[in-house]
């Protein structure tokens, strides 16, 4: 299995832990997931797919100013659609 494959699996595992600990994802937790995708300098299609799926699970009530800014940066950098805000 290649490094990219382990990265997207690690991203998915990290997201399960984040959502599982309190049912939400905050900006700090999302930053850790993004760091996994970016650490090898290449964000491959599997990592982008997983990141998109994670972002799609963010509820509008979870989006504070910090999260909104982070999501805007992700949308700009990777073209991933931002969730609707409350």
Gaussian input, Z-matrix of N, CA and C with variables (Angstrom, degrees):
# hf/3-21g

backbone

0 1
 N
 C     1     B1
 C     2     B2     1     A1
 N     3     B3     2     A2     1     D1
 C     4     B4     3     A3     2     D2
 C     5     B5     4     A4     3     D3
 N     6     B6     5     A5     4     D4
 C     7     B7     6     A6     5     D5
 C     8     B8     7     A7     6     D6
 N     9     B9     8     A8     7     D7
 C    10    B10     9     A9     8     D8
 C    11    B11    10    A10     9     D9
 N    12    B12    11    A11    10    D10
 C    13    B13    12    A12    11    D11
 C    14    B14    13    A13    12    D12
 N    15    B15    14    A14    13    D13
 C    16    B16    15    A15    14    D14
 C    17    B17    16    A16    15    D15
 N    18    B18    17    A17    16    D16
 C    19    B19    18    A18    17    D17
 C    20    B20    19    A19    18    D18
 N    21    B21    20    A20    19    D19
 C    22    B22    21    A21    20    D20
 C    23    B23    22    A22    21    D21
 N    24    B24    23    A23    22    D22
 C    25    B25    24    A24    23    D23
 C    26    B26    25    A25    24    D24
 N    27    B27    26    A26    25    D25
 C    28    B28    27    A27    26    D26
 C    29    B29    28    A28    27    D27
 N    30    B30    29    A29    28    D28
 C    31    B31    30    A30    29    D29
 C    32    B32    31    A31    30    D30
 N    33    B33    32    A32    31    D31
 C    34    B34    33    A33    32    D32
 C    35    B35    34    A34    33    D33
 N    36    B36    35    A35    34    D34
 C    37    B37    36    A36    35    D35
 C    38    B38    37    A37    36    D36
 N    39    B39    38    A38    37    D37
 C    40    B40    39    A39    38    D38
 C    41    B41    40    A40    39    D39
 N    42    B42    41    A41    40    D40
 C    43    B43    42    A42    41    D41
 C    44    B44    43    A43    42    D42
 N    45    B45    44    A44    43    D43
 C    46    B46    45    A45    44    D44
 C    47    B47    46    A46    45    D45
 N    48    B48    47    A47    46    D46
 C    49    B49    48    A48    47    D47
 C    50    B50    49    A49    48    D48
 N    51    B51    50    A50    49    D49
 C    52    B52    51    A51    50    D50
 C    53    B53    52    A52    51    D51
 N    54    B54    53    A53    52    D52
 C    55    B55    54    A54    53    D53
 C    56    B56    55    A55    54    D54
 N    57    B57    56    A56    55    D55
 C    58    B58    57    A57    56    D56
 C    59    B59    58    A58    57    D57
 N    60    B60    59    A59    58    D58
 C    61    B61    60    A60    59    D59
 C    62    B62    61    A61    60    D60
 N    63    B63    62    A62    61    D61
 C    64    B64    63    A63    62    D62
 C    65    B65    64    A64    63    D63
 N    66    B66    65    A65    64    D64
 C    67    B67    66    A66    65    D65
 C    68    B68    67    A67    66    D66
 N    69    B69    68    A68    67    D67
 C    70    B70    69    A69    68    D68
 C    71    B71    70    A70    69    D69
 N    72    B72    71    A71    70    D70
 C    73    B73    72    A72    71    D71
 C    74    B74    73    A73    72    D72
 N    75    B75    74    A74    73    D73
 C    76    B76    75    A75    74    D74
 C    77    B77    76    A76    75    D75
 N    78    B78    77    A77    76    D76
 C    79    B79    78    A78    77    D77
 C    80    B80    79    A79    78    D78
 N    81    B81    80    A80    79    D79
 C    82    B82    81    A81    80    D80
 C    83    B83    82    A82    81    D81
 N    84    B84    83    A83    82    D82
 C    85    B85    84    A84    83    D83
 C    86    B86    85    A85    84    D84
 N    87    B87    86    A86    85    D85
 C    88    B88    87    A87    86    D86
 C    89    B89    88    A88    87    D87
 N    90    B90    89    A89    88    D88
 C    91    B91    90    A90    89    D89
 C    92    B92    91    A91    90    D90
 N    93    B93    92    A92    91    D91
 C    94    B94    93    A93    92    D92
 C    95    B95    94    A94    93    D93
 N    96    B96    95    A95    94    D94
 C    97    B97    96    A96    95    D95
 C    98    B98    97    A97    96    D96
 N    99    B99    98    A98    97    D97
 C   100   B100    99    A99    98    D98
 C   101   B101   100   A100    99    D99
 N   102   B102   101   A101   100   D100
 C   103   B103   102   A102   101   D101
 C   104   B104   103   A103   102   D102
 N   105   B105   104   A104   103   D103
 C   106   B106   105   A105   104   D104
 C   107   B107   106   A106   105   D105
 N   108   B108   107   A107   106   D106
 C   109   B109   108   A108   107   D107
 C   110   B110   109   A109   108   D108
 N   111   B111   110   A110   109   D109
 C   112   B112   111   A111   110   D110
 C   113   B113   112   A112   111   D111
 N   114   B114   113   A113   112   D112
 C   115   B115   114   A114   113   D113
 C   116   B116   115   A115   114   D114
 N   117   B117   116   A116   115   D115
 C   118   B118   117   A117   116   D116
 C   119   B119   118   A118   117   D117
 N   120   B120   119   A119   118   D118
 C   121   B121   120   A120   119   D119
 C   122   B122   121   A121   120   D120
 N   123   B123   122   A122   121   D121
 C   124   B124   123   A123   122   D122
 C   125   B125   124   A124   123   D123
 N   126   B126   125   A125   124   D124
 C   127   B127   126   A126   125   D125
 C   128   B128   127   A127   126   D126
 N   129   B129   128   A128   127   D127
 C   130   B130   129   A129   128   D128
 C   131   B131   130   A130   129   D129
 N   132   B132   131   A131   130   D130
 C   133   B133   132   A132   131   D131
 C   134   B134   133   A133   132   D132
 N   135   B135   134   A134   133   D133
 C   136   B136   135   A135   134   D134
 C   137   B137   136   A136   135   D135
 N   138   B138   137   A137   136   D136
 C   139   B139   138   A138   137   D137
 C   140   B140   139   A139   138   D138
 N   141   B141   140   A140   139   D139
 C   142   B142   141   A141   140   D140
 C   143   B143   142   A142   141   D141
 N   144   B144   143   A143   142   D142
 C   145   B145   144   A144   143   D143
 C   146   B146   145   A145   144   D144
 N   147   B147   146   A146   145   D145
 C   148   B148   147   A147   146   D146
 C   149   B149   148   A148   147   D147
 N   150   B150   149   A149   148   D148
 C   151   B151   150   A150   149   D149
 C   152   B152   151   A151   150   D150
 N   153   B153   152   A152   151   D151
 C   154   B154   153   A153   152   D152
 C   155   B155   154   A154   153   D153
 N   156   B156   155   A155   154   D154
 C   157   B157   156   A156   155   D155
 C   158   B158   157   A157   156   D156
 N   159   B159   158   A158   157   D157
 C   160   B160   159   A159   158   D158
 C   161   B161   160   A160   159   D159
 N   162   B162   161   A161   160   D160
 C   163   B163   162   A162   161   D161
 C   164   B164   163   A163   162   D162
 N   165   B165   164   A164   163   D163
 C   166   B166   165   A165   164   D164
 C   167   B167   166   A166   165   D165
 N   168   B168   167   A167   166   D166
 C   169   B169   168   A168   167   D167
 C   170   B170   169   A169   168   D168
 N   171   B171   170   A170   169   D169
 C   172   B172   171   A171   170   D170
 C   173   B173   172   A172   171   D171
 N   174   B174   173   A173   172   D172
 C   175   B175   174   A174   173   D173
 C   176   B176   175   A175   174   D174
 N   177   B177   176   A176   175   D175
 C   178   B178   177   A177   176   D176
 C   179   B179   178   A178   177   D177
 N   180   B180   179   A179   178   D178
 C   181   B181   180   A180   179   D179
 C   182   B182   181   A181   180   D180
 N   183   B183   182   A182   181   D181
 C   184   B184   183   A183   182   D182
 C   185   B185   184   A184   183   D183
 N   186   B186   185   A185   184   D184
 C   187   B187   186   A186   185   D185
 C   188   B188   187   A187   186   D186
 N   189   B189   188   A188   187   D187
 C   190   B190   189   A189   188   D188
 C   191   B191   190   A190   189   D189
 N   192   B192   191   A191   190   D190
 C   193   B193   192   A192   191   D191
 C   194   B194   193   A193   192   D192
 N   195   B195   194   A194   193   D193
 C   196   B196   195   A195   194   D194
 C   197   B197   196   A196   195   D195
 N   198   B198   197   A197   196   D196
 C   199   B199   198   A198   197   D197
 C   200   B200   199   A199   198   D198
 N   201   B201   200   A200   199   D199
 C   202   B202   201   A201   200   D200
 C   203   B203   202   A202   201   D201
 N   204   B204   203   A203   202   D202
 C   205   B205   204   A204   203   D203
 C   206   B206   205   A205   204   D204
 N   207   B207   206   A206   205   D205
 C   208   B208   207   A207   206   D206
 C   209   B209   208   A208   207   D207
 N   210   B210   209   A209   208   D208
 C   211   B211   210   A210   209   D209
 C   212   B212   211   A211   210   D210
 N   213   B213   212   A212   211   D211
 C   214   B214   213   A213   212   D212
 C   215   B215   214   A214   213   D213
 N   216   B216   215   A215   214   D214
 C   217   B217   216   A216   215   D215
 C   218   B218   217   A217   216   D216
 N   219   B219   218   A218   217   D217
 C   220   B220   219   A219   218   D218
 C   221   B221   220   A220   219   D219
 N   222   B222   221   A221   220   D220
 C   223   B223   222   A222   221   D221
 C   224   B224   223   A223   222   D222
 N   225   B225   224   A224   223   D223
 C   226   B226   225   A225   224   D224
 C   227   B227   226   A226   225   D225
 N   228   B228   227   A227   226   D226
 C   229   B229   228   A228   227   D227
 C   230   B230   229   A229   228   D228
 N   231   B231   230   A230   229   D229
 C   232   B232   231   A231   230   D230
 C   233   B233   232   A232   231   D231
 N   234   B234   233   A233   232   D232
 C   235   B235   234   A234   233   D233
 C   236   B236   235   A235   234   D234
 N   237   B237   236   A236   235   D235
 C   238   B238   237   A237   236   D236
 C   239   B239   238   A238   237   D237
 N   240   B240   239   A239   238   D238
 C   241   B241   240   A240   239   D239
 C   242   B242   241   A241   240   D240
 N   243   B243   242   A242   241   D241
 C   244   B244   243   A243   242   D242
 C   245   B245   244   A244   243   D243
 N   246   B246   245   A245   244   D244
 C   247   B247   246   A246   245   D245
 C   248   B248   247   A247   246   D246
 N   249   B249   248   A248   247   D247
 C   250   B250   249   A249   248   D248
 C   251   B251   250   A250   249   D249
 N   252   B252   251   A251   250   D250
 C   253   B253   252   A252   251   D251
 C   254   B254   253   A253   252   D252
 N   255   B255   254   A254   253   D253
 C   256   B256   255   A255   254   D254
 C   257   B257   256   A256   255   D255

   B1=1.4603
   B2=1.5288
   B3=1.3199
   B4=1.4629
   B5=1.5266
   B6=1.3270
   B7=1.4687
   B8=1.5240
   B9=1.3294
   B10=1.4565
   B11=1.5271
   B12=1.3348
   B13=1.4580
   B14=1.5205
   B15=1.3107
   B16=1.4658
   B17=1.5276
   B18=1.3356
   B19=1.4678
   B20=1.5282
   B21=1.3266
   B22=1.4672
   B23=1.5252
   B24=1.3220
   B25=1.4639
   B26=1.5250
   B27=1.3246
   B28=1.4652
   B29=1.5297
   B30=1.3313
   B31=1.4695
   B32=1.5280
   B33=1.3278
   B34=1.4664
   B35=1.5321
   B36=1.3241
   B37=1.4571
   B38=1.5260
   B39=1.3294
   B40=1.4709
   B41=1.5257
   B42=1.3337
   B43=1.4693
   B44=1.5236
   B45=1.3281
   B46=1.4661
   B47=1.5232
   B48=1.3282
   B49=1.4617
   B50=1.5282
   B51=1.3270
   B52=1.4702
   B53=1.5220
   B54=1.3346
   B55=1.4581
   B56=1.5302
   B57=1.3180
   B58=1.4574
   B59=1.5097
   B60=1.3375
   B61=1.4615
   B62=1.5190
   B63=1.3317
   B64=1.4683
   B65=1.5288
   B66=1.3221
   B67=1.4546
   B68=1.5162
   B69=1.3357
   B70=1.4585
   B71=1.5175
   B72=1.3283
   B73=1.4580
   B74=1.5202
   B75=1.3324
   B76=1.4628
   B77=1.5288
   B78=1.3190
   B79=1.4658
   B80=1.5257
   B81=1.3036
   B82=1.4676
   B83=1.5251
   B84=1.3197
   B85=1.4620
   B86=1.5238
   B87=1.3307
   B88=1.4620
   B89=1.5237
   B90=1.3228
   B91=1.4687
   B92=1.5311
   B93=1.3246
   B94=1.4659
   B95=1.5267
   B96=1.3198
   B97=1.4662
   B98=1.5292
   B99=1.3161
   B100=1.4625
   B101=1.5271
   B102=1.3189
   B103=1.4691
   B104=1.5285
   B105=1.3164
   B106=1.4649
   B107=1.5258
   B108=1.3262
   B109=1.4701
   B110=1.5218
   B111=1.3163
   B112=1.4662
   B113=1.5258
   B114=1.3017
   B115=1.4621
   B116=1.5235
   B117=1.3282
   B118=1.4617
   B119=1.5251
   B120=1.3362
   B121=1.4540
   B122=1.5139
   B123=1.3338
   B124=1.4681
   B125=1.5188
   B126=1.3146
   B127=1.4597
   B128=1.5226
   B129=1.3278
   B130=1.4585
   B131=1.5338
   B132=1.3320
   B133=1.4712
   B134=1.5320
   B135=1.3282
   B136=1.4649
   B137=1.5243
   B138=1.3200
   B139=1.4657
   B140=1.5230
   B141=1.3289
   B142=1.4682
   B143=1.5267
   B144=1.3155
   B145=1.4672
   B146=1.5219
   B147=1.3313
   B148=1.4692
   B149=1.5282
   B150=1.3279
   B151=1.4645
   B152=1.5311
   B153=1.3203
   B154=1.4724
   B155=1.5158
   B156=1.3324
   B157=1.4708
   B158=1.5236
   B159=1.3162
   B160=1.4688
   B161=1.5294
   B162=1.3192
   B163=1.4685
   B164=1.5254
   B165=1.3096
   B166=1.4692
   B167=1.5252
   B168=1.3177
   B169=1.4687
   B170=1.5313
   B171=1.2997
   B172=1.4673
   B173=1.5267
   B174=1.3138
   B175=1.4654
   B176=1.5301
   B177=1.3152
   B178=1.4732
   B179=1.5280
   B180=1.3323
   B181=1.4662
   B182=1.5253
   B183=1.3318
   B184=1.4594
   B185=1.5293
   B186=1.3070
   B187=1.4594
   B188=1.5241
   B189=1.3376
   B190=1.4539
   B191=1.5351
   B192=1.3124
   B193=1.4671
   B194=1.5342
   B195=1.3183
   B196=1.4665
   B197=1.5271
   B198=1.3221
   B199=1.4620
   B200=1.5239
   B201=1.3367
   B202=1.4642
   B203=1.5313
   B204=1.3214
   B205=1.4639
   B206=1.5259
   B207=1.3099
   B208=1.4592
   B209=1.5258
   B210=1.3111
   B211=1.4647
   B212=1.5235
   B213=1.3340
   B214=1.4674
   B215=1.5272
   B216=1.3290
   B217=1.4583
   B218=1.5180
   B219=1.3225
   B220=1.4658
   B221=1.5192
   B222=1.3259
   B223=1.4649
   B224=1.5199
   B225=1.3142
   B226=1.4583
   B227=1.5282
   B228=1.3209
   B229=1.4684
   B230=1.5261
   B231=1.3321
   B232=1.4579
   B233=1.5240
   B234=1.3256
   B235=1.4577
   B236=1.5196
   B237=1.3202
   B238=1.4638
   B239=1.5198
   B240=1.3092
   B241=1.4611
   B242=1.5162
   B243=1.3267
   B244=1.4564
   B245=1.5170
   B246=1.3382
   B247=1.4690
   B248=1.5243
   B249=1.3103
   B250=1.4605
   B251=1.5218
   B252=1.3348
   B253=1.4644
   B254=1.5107
   B255=1.3113
   B256=1.4675
   B257=1.5078
   A1=107.63
   A2=116.07
   A3=120.44
   A4=111.52
   A5=115.56
   A6=121.36
   A7=111.15
   A8=117.75
   A9=120.61
   A10=110.95
   A11=116.25
   A12=119.18
   A13=111.56
   A14=117.12
   A15=119.59
   A16=110.73
   A17=116.69
   A18=119.36
   A19=111.31
   A20=117.90
   A21=117.85
   A22=110.60
   A23=117.53
   A24=119.87
   A25=110.85
   A26=116.12
   A27=120.30
   A28=110.66
   A29=116.69
   A30=120.66
   A31=110.45
   A32=116.26
   A33=120.72
   A34=110.60
   A35=116.71
   A36=120.93
   A37=110.89
   A38=116.74
   A39=121.33
   A40=110.57
   A41=117.05
   A42=119.64
   A43=111.24
   A44=117.06
   A45=120.56
   A46=109.28
   A47=116.98
   A48=120.38
   A49=110.94
   A50=117.50
   A51=120.99
   A52=111.33
   A53=116.37
   A54=119.60
   A55=110.58
   A56=116.40
   A57=120.76
   A58=114.32
   A59=117.52
   A60=118.30
   A61=112.27
   A62=118.10
   A63=119.96
   A64=112.97
   A65=116.69
   A66=120.77
   A67=114.81
   A68=117.12
   A69=121.07
   A70=110.10
   A71=113.57
   A72=120.89
   A73=106.43
   A74=116.98
   A75=119.17
   A76=109.66
   A77=115.98
   A78=121.48
   A79=111.96
   A80=117.94
   A81=121.03
   A82=110.77
   A83=116.48
   A84=120.53
   A85=111.05
   A86=116.71
   A87=120.17
   A88=110.61
   A89=117.25
   A90=120.99
   A91=110.89
   A92=117.70
   A93=121.07
   A94=110.93
   A95=116.15
   A96=120.54
   A97=110.39
   A98=116.91
   A99=120.78
   A100=110.77
   A101=116.72
   A102=120.82
   A103=111.07
   A104=117.26
   A105=120.63
   A106=109.64
   A107=116.80
   A108=120.94
   A109=111.94
   A110=116.89
   A111=120.93
   A112=114.88
   A113=118.67
   A114=120.19
   A115=114.80
   A116=118.36
   A117=119.25
   A118=112.64
   A119=116.45
   A120=121.07
   A121=114.92
   A122=117.05
   A123=121.65
   A124=108.07
   A125=116.34
   A126=120.34
   A127=106.52
   A128=115.44
   A129=120.56
   A130=111.94
   A131=117.07
   A132=120.21
   A133=114.15
   A134=118.07
   A135=119.74
   A136=110.83
   A137=116.80
   A138=120.38
   A139=110.51
   A140=117.20
   A141=120.62
   A142=110.96
   A143=117.15
   A144=120.88
   A145=110.15
   A146=116.37
   A147=120.76
   A148=110.18
   A149=116.92
   A150=120.45
   A151=110.38
   A152=116.77
   A153=120.42
   A154=112.16
   A155=116.69
   A156=120.66
   A157=111.57
   A158=116.39
   A159=120.38
   A160=109.83
   A161=116.32
   A162=120.87
   A163=110.65
   A164=117.68
   A165=121.21
   A166=111.82
   A167=117.99
   A168=121.75
   A169=113.28
   A170=117.01
   A171=120.00
   A172=108.71
   A173=115.50
   A174=120.70
   A175=110.26
   A176=117.35
   A177=120.46
   A178=113.46
   A179=117.99
   A180=120.23
   A181=112.19
   A182=118.52
   A183=122.32
   A184=112.01
   A185=117.14
   A186=120.84
   A187=110.53
   A188=114.54
   A189=120.38
   A190=107.60
   A191=117.45
   A192=120.89
   A193=111.61
   A194=116.89
   A195=121.12
   A196=111.04
   A197=116.09
   A198=120.73
   A199=110.37
   A200=117.09
   A201=120.60
   A202=110.49
   A203=117.19
   A204=120.97
   A205=110.47
   A206=116.82
   A207=120.65
   A208=110.77
   A209=117.57
   A210=121.30
   A211=111.59
   A212=116.67
   A213=119.88
   A214=110.48
   A215=117.16
   A216=121.32
   A217=112.02
   A218=117.07
   A219=121.90
   A220=109.83
   A221=116.49
   A222=120.37
   A223=110.90
   A224=116.30
   A225=121.21
   A226=111.54
   A227=116.55
   A228=121.01
   A229=112.79
   A230=116.88
   A231=120.90
   A232=114.66
   A233=117.80
   A234=120.55
   A235=113.68
   A236=116.89
   A237=121.04
   A238=108.39
   A239=116.00
   A240=121.54
   A241=111.27
   A242=115.60
   A243=121.67
   A244=110.18
   A245=116.81
   A246=118.97
   A247=109.71
   A248=115.50
   A249=120.57
   A250=108.93
   A251=115.58
   A252=119.35
   A253=110.05
   A254=114.89
   A255=120.93
   A256=110.85
   D1=136.78
   D2=-177.86
   D3=-79.59
   D4=165.72
   D5=178.86
   D6=-60.11
   D7=-41.74
   D8=179.53
   D9=-57.55
   D10=-41.54
   D11=179.00
   D12=-62.18
   D13=-41.64
   D14=178.39
   D15=-66.17
   D16=-36.19
   D17=-179.66
   D18=-62.79
   D19=-47.27
   D20=-177.88
   D21=-68.35
   D22=-32.47
   D23=175.86
   D24=-68.38
   D25=-39.97
   D26=177.56
   D27=-64.56
   D28=-39.01
   D29=176.87
   D30=-60.19
   D31=-46.37
   D32=-179.54
   D33=-63.20
   D34=-43.77
   D35=178.82
   D36=-61.93
   D37=-44.54
   D38=178.98
   D39=-60.62
   D40=-40.85
   D41=-179.55
   D42=-65.44
   D43=-38.19
   D44=177.97
   D45=-61.74
   D46=-43.18
   D47=177.95
   D48=-62.89
   D49=-43.32
   D50=-178.16
   D51=-64.80
   D52=-49.77
   D53=-179.85
   D54=-67.39
   D55=-33.22
   D56=-177.44
   D57=-73.11
   D58=-27.69
   D59=-174.95
   D60=-72.08
   D61=-38.40
   D62=177.88
   D63=-141.49
   D64=8.99
   D65=177.46
   D66=82.08
   D67=2.55
   D68=-177.48
   D69=-134.66
   D70=168.86
   D71=175.73
   D72=-125.55
   D73=124.79
   D74=178.42
   D75=-105.48
   D76=175.51
   D77=-175.57
   D78=-62.06
   D79=-37.04
   D80=179.27
   D81=-65.70
   D82=-43.47
   D83=178.72
   D84=-65.71
   D85=-41.36
   D86=177.94
   D87=-63.30
   D88=-38.40
   D89=178.14
   D90=-61.19
   D91=-37.85
   D92=178.08
   D93=-64.92
   D94=-39.57
   D95=178.94
   D96=-66.95
   D97=-42.60
   D98=178.07
   D99=-64.01
   D100=-38.09
   D101=178.87
   D102=-60.35
   D103=-36.25
   D104=177.09
   D105=-62.20
   D106=-45.04
   D107=-179.12
   D108=-65.24
   D109=-35.37
   D110=-173.03
   D111=-92.67
   D112=-11.02
   D113=-170.80
   D114=-63.83
   D115=-25.73
   D116=178.30
   D117=-94.86
   D118=3.63
   D119=177.19
   D120=83.94
   D121=-3.53
   D122=-179.95
   D123=-131.44
   D124=125.33
   D125=175.38
   D126=-104.33
   D127=102.68
   D128=-172.76
   D129=-84.75
   D130=171.32
   D131=-177.74
   D132=-57.88
   D133=-36.38
   D134=178.72
   D135=-65.95
   D136=-40.69
   D137=178.29
   D138=-65.41
   D139=-40.80
   D140=178.33
   D141=-65.87
   D142=-38.46
   D143=178.14
   D144=-62.54
   D145=-47.73
   D146=179.80
   D147=-63.46
   D148=-43.82
   D149=179.26
   D150=-60.64
   D151=-43.39
   D152=177.34
   D153=-60.80
   D154=-41.55
   D155=178.54
   D156=-65.53
   D157=-38.65
   D158=178.31
   D159=-64.73
   D160=-47.38
   D161=-178.72
   D162=-63.04
   D163=-36.13
   D164=179.45
   D165=-63.58
   D166=-21.40
   D167=-179.57
   D168=-87.86
   D169=-6.33
   D170=179.52
   D171=-73.59
   D172=126.67
   D173=179.69
   D174=-84.13
   D175=150.18
   D176=-179.76
   D177=-54.76
   D178=-35.33
   D179=-178.56
   D180=-72.06
   D181=-9.69
   D182=177.79
   D183=-88.81
   D184=-9.71
   D185=-172.32
   D186=-91.85
   D187=99.68
   D188=173.97
   D189=-95.35
   D190=-173.90
   D191=-176.40
   D192=-61.67
   D193=-40.52
   D194=179.89
   D195=-64.70
   D196=-45.89
   D197=179.38
   D198=-65.31
   D199=-40.49
   D200=-179.92
   D201=-60.97
   D202=-43.87
   D203=178.71
   D204=-63.92
   D205=-42.15
   D206=-179.99
   D207=-64.85
   D208=-43.01
   D209=179.00
   D210=-64.67
   D211=-37.28
   D212=177.00
   D213=-62.95
   D214=-40.37
   D215=177.22
   D216=-64.33
   D217=-40.65
   D218=178.43
   D219=-65.42
   D220=-44.03
   D221=179.25
   D222=-60.54
   D223=-42.08
   D224=-179.59
   D225=-68.08
   D226=-43.71
   D227=-175.41
   D228=-75.71
   D229=-40.77
   D230=-171.80
   D231=-114.50
   D232=-8.59
   D233=-179.67
   D234=73.68
   D235=20.69
   D236=178.72
   D237=-86.21
   D238=130.69
   D239=-177.61
   D240=-65.61
   D241=134.49
   D242=176.35
   D243=-77.38
   D244=146.00
   D245=174.60
   D246=-69.97
   D247=159.48
   D248=176.84
   D249=-66.75
   D250=143.08
   D251=178.34
   D252=-98.15
   D253=158.04
   D254=-178.41
   D255=-72.14

